[in-house]
Amino acid sequence: MTANHDLNARRDIAAVLHPYTNLDKHAEAGPVVMTKGSGVYVEDDQGRRYLEGMSGLWSTSLGFSEPRLVDAAHRQMQALPYYQIFGGRSTEPAIELADRLLGLTREFGYDKVLFANSGSEANDQAVKLIWYYFNAIGQPRKKKLIARTRGYHGVTVMAGSLTGIPTNHADFDLPVDRVLRTDCPSHYHYGEPGESEAAFVDRIIGNLEALIEREGADTIAAFFAEPVQGSGGVIVPAAGYMAKLQAVLRRHGILLVADEVICGFGRTGRMFGSQTFGITPDLMTVAKAMSSSYLPISATLVSKAVYDGVLAGSRKHGVFAHGVTYAGHPVCSAVANETLKIYEERDIVGHVGRVSPHFMNRLQRLGEHPLVGQARGVGLIGALEIVKDKAARAAFAPSEPVGAMVQNLALANGLVVRAIRDAVAICPPLIITESQIDELFDKLTLALNGALAHARAQAWIA
Ligand SMILES: Cc1ncc(COP(=O)(O)O)c(C=O)c1O
């Protein structure tokens, strides 16, 4: 351990409250402190290099050293480091970014863009816009929101309530009222023995219709869905599910909000996950890869119908009384504009299309590994389901943390991946090359083999 790292670790443990961290373990093990990045690699304060197989938090799409993003921030900092967009003020970067986002989503026909800082806020304000809209159009009973088991929409009080992961609720007094929970579309996890994928989809869509009947469509405002459920374990929806979901929602006058915070901007092989899965959401939320995460910025995109309702509300109250200090922040917007320009100039979606077959091939080959129950993915996002018993799809006990072991062995091997429940998630920067994909999966295979040897030595597995 270097003296510098030792000092960093002591100061970190003393002062930083770490999100999504076992706080006792952290106080013992201390932090991994990253200090540099280059392409798909990052380096820690002990000079160890890692292939960042998670793009930070599913987000650093252009890798860790894109000079054009640094220059864009620097130029905007010098011209106008901050201004706000309340009260009809505006800035050129914010105008350009809203225009670009509407252009990229033209086939969905959005009319306006409301900026915020994080994915959580983008979803939170989507809820507020929807309530405001239904009140304005004389349907004030439409208040409830449907979200799915294993869905992840963030951690603010409302977004956290939409999130369908028990640890995000426990002792935070969530979810708040108005949120209805429906099925996760994973046939692997929730299909009944012998049930085909098509029958599974029909069953869970039937469950949704029954829920809507029970609650009353006139009380339900919207359905929130990630095209691929990321933090819930990289759940790629069962075939045919999304189209049937949209049809049911349309029939009942329930708005569909696509949470594209992970899927947006190429991750699934098309510009938006909604295109990959053939849906036309009424609202869309975006963040993360919109700026390659170099600076925080997010947005909620709304249809003309929703905007017209919001306009009516503004007429009634004399103001659309919502907004955050940093909405459309000029430096964040300038970086996002440059990111979107780079996606276009370098045909990032085309690149994902070219390297994804290799990624998926290497991923699926790991499906043969004794620890892997299912290898699933699309585009450049995937996961390995770590199981104790493949045939029974049985997970390891909490006292047998094999998923976390794979994550830790990978880290020791110079690879960042993330264990979520029993899944090991992989979501590399979109600029990754085929040879870097090989490096990623070679390292991951070593980690799986190490975890298997340990699990066998402990007699956790035969
Ligand atoms: C699909 C999705 N929605 C929303 C969020 C919340 O975004 P943030 O952490 O920026 O608030 C996340 C974060 O991982 C996410 O994956």
Ligand as a Chemical Component Dictionary entry (heavy atoms), coordinates in Angstrom:
data_LIG
# 
_chem_comp.id                   LIG 
_chem_comp.type                 NON-POLYMER 
_chem_comp.pdbx_formal_charge   0 
_chem_comp.three_letter_code    LIG 
# 
loop_
_chem_comp_atom.comp_id 
_chem_comp_atom.atom_id 
_chem_comp_atom.alt_atom_id 
_chem_comp_atom.type_symbol 
_chem_comp_atom.charge 
_chem_comp_atom.model_Cartn_x 
_chem_comp_atom.model_Cartn_y 
_chem_comp_atom.model_Cartn_z 
_chem_comp_atom.pdbx_ordinal 
LIG C1 C1 C 0 -32.788 3.312 -15.475 1  
LIG C2 C2 C 0 -32.354 4.330 -14.454 2  
LIG N1 N1 N 0 -33.177 5.329 -14.129 3  
LIG C3 C3 C 0 -32.834 6.261 -13.244 4  
LIG C4 C4 C 0 -31.607 6.210 -12.613 5  
LIG C5 C5 C 0 -31.267 7.246 -11.593 6  
LIG O1 O1 O 0 -30.309 8.096 -12.089 7  
LIG P1 P1 P 0 -29.433 8.986 -11.076 8  
LIG O2 O2 O 0 -28.569 8.027 -10.316 9  
LIG O3 O3 O 0 -28.660 9.882 -12.018 10 
LIG O4 O4 O 0 -30.371 9.733 -10.227 11 
LIG C6 C6 C 0 -30.717 5.185 -12.916 12 
LIG C7 C7 C 0 -29.396 5.111 -12.277 13 
LIG O5 O5 O 0 -28.676 4.149 -12.392 14 
LIG C8 C8 C 0 -31.102 4.215 -13.848 15 
LIG O6 O6 O 0 -30.309 3.192 -14.144 16 
# 
loop_
_chem_comp_bond.comp_id 
_chem_comp_bond.atom_id_1 
_chem_comp_bond.atom_id_2 
_chem_comp_bond.value_order 
_chem_comp_bond.pdbx_ordinal 
LIG C1 C2 SING 1  
LIG C2 N1 SING 2  
LIG C2 C8 DOUB 3  
LIG N1 C3 DOUB 4  
LIG C3 C4 SING 5  
LIG C4 C5 SING 6  
LIG C4 C6 DOUB 7  
LIG C5 O1 SING 8  
LIG O1 P1 SING 9  
LIG P1 O2 DOUB 10 
LIG P1 O3 SING 11 
LIG P1 O4 SING 12 
LIG C6 C7 SING 13 
LIG C6 C8 SING 14 
LIG C7 O5 DOUB 15 
LIG C8 O6 SING 16 
# 
